Amino acid sequence: MYIIEFDKSLTEESVDLFTDVFSKPPWNDIFESKEPVIHFFRAFIDLPNFKGYQLCDDNHKVIGISIGFIKPWLKNDELRYEYFLDQYCIDHTLQRRGLGEYFMKGIEKRLKQENINDIILNTGLSSPACKFYIKMGFQDMKEYGFLSKEL
């Protein structure tokens, strides 16, 4: 298995993986059509600071995806860059085999090589994903609130 920078030619395969994973428990998202998900992926890919990865098996099938973007931020007068990880998943039939950990460690290594200092994300605190991220060394940033307002 191997990790690649997000290959746009594999977008549809990545969309299929995404809809398959997130339509199952614990997320149970409903996707009545693939088109909105394709538009979602294309909107991410078109971001000027888009950063994504795909985990492929030995048959070149996409079995994991990570999409997000790079953003600058200041920490005590130091300009830093962080990867805002928006979506991350592993084929549901291959979960709990260490692939998520392998994929995340590979992404971290690549980001470090590009002088990207941090990874940030948000996830449900009661979701299995939260436990995975904590296991991978992510910390609950209790002093920061994640707020939303629908317009």
N, C-alpha and C positions, 0 to 999 in steps of 0.2 A: 504494500500500500504506500501511497505517497501523497504529499501536499503540493498543491499548485496555487499560484495567484489565480483569482477568479477568472475563468475562461468564459467569455461572453457566448461562445459557441455552445457552451454547456448550460446555458440559462434555462432552457425548457426542462432539461433533466433535473436541474436544481429545483425548479418550481415543483416538479412532480414529487421530489423527495420532501420538500417543505410541506406541501399539502398533505402528503401521506403521514408525516410525523405529527403535524399539529392538528390533524383531524382525529387523532387517537387520544385516549386518556393520558395525562390528566387535563390536557388543553381542550379537547373536544370542539375545536373550531369547525365551523360549517363553511364549506367552499362549494357554492352552487355552480360556479364556473371557474375555469382556470384563468380566464382573461384578466380579472382584477389582480390576481397574484402575479401574472406576467407583468402587468403595468407597475405593480409595486416593486418588483425586482428591477425593471428597466429604470424606474425613477431613482432607485439607489445607485445603479450602475452609472447613470448620467450625472450624479453629483460630482463636482470638481475634485473633491477629496475622498472619493469612494475608495474603500479598501475591502477586499473580500478574498476568501480562500475556499478551495474545495478539497476535500479528502477523497481520494479515488482508490478503489481496490485494484488488484493486479490485472483485472479485466478492463480497466479504465472506466469503470462505472462510478459515478458520484455517490458516495455513501455518507458524506458530511459536508455541511456548508457553514460558512461564517460570513456575514455581511455587515458592514458598518461604514464608518468614515473616520478620517483623521481630523482632529481639531486642535488648535493651539489653546493654551491657557497659561496663566501666570501663577507661579508659586513663589512667594517671597521675592519678587523682582526677577525671577528666573523664567525665561520663556521655555515652555515644555510643550510636547506634543503627546496627545493621547488618542488611542483607538477607541472610539465609541462603538462597542459591539452591540448591534441592534438585534440580529437574529443569529442563532447558533443551533445546529441540530445534527444528530447522527441518525442514520437509518434505524427505525424502531426495532427491526429484527436483529440488529447488531449491538444494541445498547447493553451495558453492563459487562463489556468485554475489554475495557481499557481503551477503546478507540477514542472516546471523548477526551480522555486525559492525553493520549498520544497527539491528537489533533491540536488541543490547546497548547501543549508544550511546544509543538512545532510552530504554531502561530507566534507564541511569545519569542521564540528564538529569532524568527524572521523580523519581528517588530524591533527587537533590540538591535539587530544589524542595521536597521534603518533609522536608528536613534529616536525611536518612539518610546517615550518614557513610561507610559501607563496604559492600562486597559480599564475602561469604565463600562458599566452596563446596568440595566435595571431588570429585575425579575421579581416574581411573586415570592414573598418571604416564606410562604408555606409550600411552595412547589418543590418537586424533586430537583429541579434545576438549581435552586438556591443551595441546596446541600452539596451539589456537585461543584458549584463555583467556590463555596467556602473550602471544600476539600482541596481545590486547586490554588488556594491561597488568597482568594478575594476576601475583602473585609466589608462588613456592613458599615456604611458611612452614616451612622446614626445622627451625626450633627448636620447632615444635609437632608433636606426634604425633597421628595420627588412630587411635584405639584402639577396639576393639569387644569385646563379651563377650555371647555368646548365653546367655540364661537359660532 
